[in-house]
Amino acid sequence: MIKRKLKLNVDLGEKRKKDSVVEVECDRWGMPLDHFWRQRVLDSEHDNCVEFVEEKTIKKDSSLKKEKKKSAEEIDPEGDK
């Protein structure tokens, strides 16, 4: 079971206001387990009432490390301090 965030694009009652973000439990395919949220996701295909918020993942770039190492060798090829 995973948790995903939904951003509300419209008011969904008194407690659920526009532009708020709700965390919902989802199955392994990313569909909410709760019937209410599952129906809102299906409705959003037509009226865009909710949308999933994608979390950005930062990957370490190994090429950046190679560039740093290369530039350090260019400055001091002997490794003298």
Backbone as CSV, one residue per row, in Angstrom:
resi,resn,N_x,N_y,N_z,CA_x,CA_y,CA_z,C_x,C_y,C_z
1,MET,0.845,-1.170,0.000,0.000,0.000,0.000,0.898,1.243,0.000
2,ILE,0.574,2.190,-0.848,1.347,3.422,-0.939,0.452,4.616,-0.638
3,LYS,1.079,5.733,-0.341,0.331,6.970,-0.105,0.699,7.951,-1.201
4,ARG,-0.327,8.577,-1.767,-0.138,9.599,-2.789,-0.892,10.843,-2.378
5,LYS,-0.500,11.969,-2.945,-1.135,13.244,-2.619,-2.028,13.678,-3.773
6,LEU,-3.219,14.157,-3.405,-4.172,14.694,-4.367,-4.344,16.185,-4.107
7,LYS,-4.297,16.981,-5.156,-4.560,18.409,-5.056,-5.985,18.647,-5.533
8,LEU,-6.756,19.381,-4.732,-8.142,19.672,-5.082,-8.206,20.931,-5.930
9,ASN,-8.831,20.837,-7.077,-8.976,21.990,-7.976,-10.310,22.698,-7.806
10,VAL,-11.222,22.112,-7.032,-12.527,22.717,-6.727,-12.853,22.448,-5.262
11,ASP,-13.805,23.183,-4.708,-14.277,22.903,-3.350,-15.077,21.612,-3.356
12,LEU,-14.783,20.739,-2.409,-15.532,19.484,-2.257,-16.140,19.453,-0.861
13,GLY,-17.018,20.363,-0.592,-17.646,20.451,0.718,-16.996,21.526,1.571
14,GLU,-17.436,21.625,2.824,-16.943,22.669,3.712,-15.506,22.437,4.163
15,LYS,-15.139,21.191,4.397,-13.809,20.896,4.922,-12.752,20.755,3.829
16,ARG,-13.175,20.447,2.630,-12.233,20.214,1.536,-12.281,21.393,0.577
17,LYS,-11.347,22.315,0.738,-11.336,23.550,-0.037,-10.397,23.452,-1.234
18,LYS,-10.636,24.324,-2.198,-9.823,24.399,-3.411,-8.354,24.648,-3.049
19,ASP,-7.451,24.050,-3.803,-5.994,24.175,-3.671,-5.422,23.497,-2.432
20,SER,-6.227,22.746,-1.685,-5.669,22.000,-0.570,-5.144,20.661,-1.088
21,VAL,-4.232,20.069,-0.331,-3.618,18.801,-0.711,-3.996,17.752,0.327
22,VAL,-4.446,16.607,-0.154,-4.893,15.518,0.709,-4.048,14.288,0.412
23,GLU,-3.598,13.607,1.459,-2.841,12.375,1.274,-3.801,11.193,1.404
24,VAL,-3.813,10.320,0.405,-4.715,9.174,0.399,-3.915,7.893,0.209
25,GLU,-4.429,6.814,0.797,-3.815,5.500,0.620,-4.266,4.914,-0.710
26,CYS,-3.321,4.351,-1.451,-3.613,3.817,-2.772,-3.117,2.381,-2.880
27,ASP,-3.676,1.662,-3.854,-3.200,0.314,-4.115,-1.905,0.381,-4.936
28,ARG,-1.386,-0.749,-5.313,-0.097,-0.767,-6.012,-0.171,-0.164,-7.413
29,TRP,-1.363,0.041,-7.933,-1.536,0.667,-9.242,-1.756,2.176,-9.133
30,GLY,-1.834,2.685,-7.904,-1.974,4.118,-7.699,-3.397,4.616,-7.584
31,MET,-4.383,3.727,-7.523,-5.784,4.134,-7.361,-6.126,4.185,-5.873
32,PRO,-6.814,5.246,-5.427,-7.177,5.356,-4.010,-8.048,4.190,-3.544
33,LEU,-7.813,3.751,-2.305,-8.594,2.670,-1.719,-9.960,3.161,-1.252
34,ASP,-10.013,4.403,-0.792,-11.264,4.974,-0.311,-12.198,5.244,-1.492
35,HIS,-13.449,4.822,-1.348,-14.423,4.939,-2.436,-14.632,6.389,-2.870
36,PHE,-14.714,7.325,-1.917,-14.935,8.732,-2.243,-13.824,9.271,-3.141
37,TRP,-12.567,9.046,-2.745,-11.441,9.572,-3.518,-11.283,8.846,-4.847
38,ARG,-11.572,7.561,-4.865,-11.512,6.816,-6.120,-12.501,7.390,-7.128
39,GLN,-13.708,7.736,-6.686,-14.702,8.326,-7.571,-14.282,9.727,-8.034
40,ARG,-13.635,10.503,-7.143,-13.174,11.829,-7.542,-12.096,11.725,-8.612
41,VAL,-11.206,10.746,-8.489,-10.162,10.562,-9.497,-10.789,10.184,-10.832
42,LEU,-11.779,9.308,-10.813,-12.460,8.929,-12.054,-13.226,10.114,-12.646
43,ASP,-13.840,10.934,-11.778,-14.560,12.130,-12.241,-13.603,13.158,-12.845
44,SER,-12.376,13.184,-12.351,-11.442,14.218,-12.796,-11.066,14.065,-14.262
45,GLU,-11.329,12.900,-14.853,-11.094,12.747,-16.287,-12.004,13.686,-17.074
46,HIS,-13.164,14.003,-16.510,-14.142,14.850,-17.199,-14.130,16.302,-16.729
47,ASP,-13.993,16.497,-15.397,-14.130,17.866,-14.876,-12.876,18.413,-14.191
48,ASN,-11.793,17.631,-14.139,-10.517,18.072,-13.571,-10.677,18.583,-12.134
49,CYS,-11.439,17.858,-11.313,-11.689,18.307,-9.941,-10.503,18.011,-9.013
50,VAL,-9.756,16.961,-9.284,-8.570,16.629,-8.492,-7.453,16.216,-9.432
51,GLU,-6.226,16.288,-8.915,-5.084,15.806,-9.679,-4.035,15.277,-8.710
52,PHE,-3.286,14.287,-9.142,-2.218,13.748,-8.312,-1.043,14.710,-8.330
53,VAL,-0.443,14.897,-7.160,0.744,15.726,-7.034,1.938,14.790,-7.117
54,GLU,2.774,15.009,-8.110,3.963,14.172,-8.274,5.091,14.752,-7.445
55,GLU,5.688,13.900,-6.638,6.814,14.337,-5.833,8.075,14.220,-6.661
56,LYS,8.901,15.241,-6.594,10.137,15.238,-7.367,11.177,14.384,-6.645
57,THR,11.815,13.528,-7.404,12.902,12.733,-6.851,14.206,13.245,-7.434
58,ILE,15.183,13.392,-6.582,16.481,13.894,-7.004,17.428,12.710,-7.125
59,LYS,17.929,12.530,-8.325,18.881,11.454,-8.558,20.283,12.041,-8.563
60,LYS,21.200,11.306,-7.961,22.584,11.745,-7.982,23.152,11.467,-9.363
61,ASP,23.790,12.451,-9.901,24.340,12.334,-11.240,25.821,11.989,-11.134
62,SER,26.187,10.801,-11.592,27.574,10.364,-11.502,28.465,11.156,-12.443
63,SER,27.904,11.682,-13.534,28.712,12.469,-14.467,29.189,13.758,-13.814
64,LEU,28.418,14.304,-12.873,28.825,15.512,-12.169,30.061,15.236,-11.323
65,LYS,30.101,14.075,-10.674,31.268,13.706,-9.870,32.500,13.555,-10.748
66,LYS,32.328,12.973,-11.944,33.455,12.793,-12.856,33.995,14.140,-13.312
67,GLU,33.082,15.100,-13.563,33.512,16.425,-13.983,34.288,17.131,-12.883
68,LYS,33.855,16.982,-11.648,34.558,17.605,-10.528,35.949,17.011,-10.391
69,LYS,36.043,15.676,-10.527,37.330,15.006,-10.413,38.250,15.443,-11.544
70,LYS,37.710,15.560,-12.748,38.494,15.961,-13.911,39.018,17.383,-13.732
71,SER,38.169,18.281,-13.251,38.605,19.668,-13.080,39.645,19.783,-11.976
72,ALA,39.588,18.957,-10.957,40.586,18.961,-9.892,41.925,18.474,-10.427
73,GLU,41.914,17.495,-11.323,43.156,17.001,-11.922,43.758,18.044,-12.848
74,GLU,42.913,18.810,-13.530,43.423,19.853,-14.427,44.115,20.950,-13.642
75,ILE,43.618,21.245,-12.461,44.220,22.291,-11.630,45.557,21.814,-11.077
76,ASP,45.594,20.608,-10.552,46.805,20.073,-9.926,46.992,18.620,-10.383
77,PRO,47.585,18.408,-11.552,47.710,17.057,-12.088,48.580,16.135,-11.230
78,GLU,49.527,16.680,-10.498,50.420,15.866,-9.658,49.771,15.471,-8.352
79,GLY,48.775,16.203,-7.928,48.112,15.937,-6.656,48.869,16.561,-5.483
80,ASP,49.804,17.485,-5.779,50.557,18.153,-4.721,49.664,19.125,-3.966
81,LYS,49.921,19.248,-2.692,49.159,20.193,-1.880,50.021,21.364,-1.492
